[in-house]
Amino acid sequence: MRTPAGLLALRGRLARRMLRLSLLAAAASQHRGPAPDLSGTLEFEGTIGSLYLDASDRVLAPGLVAVGEWEPGETALLGAFLKPGMTVVDVGAHVGYYSVLAGRLVGPRGLVLAFEPDPRNFELLLANV
């Protein structure tokens, strides 16, 4: 017996939605715990919104303050490529500049998974997303 094409498409959408929900649940469980430590930070208001940055950072913070965005070419490339509903994986997310940008571009129907191994940057990543 054949399954109608519409039913196969529905199954595919349901499987993707269930995967997305399981990823969101796993991410939400990671957000439990103490609030991020924002001592020693500065709040930067740029083209993608507000970000907390480490005040002692000598690369990202001065670059953002001077230009208003980080690596304008890559920022523009993501702006042209990412569409609402897409899924983005940001490995080595640092404080979340590209994660925040991607979140704005993919919107509420999209998904951004950000990973950062450095504990201090991870705290700021949590504060920024």
Disulfide bonds with the S-S distance in Angstrom:
none
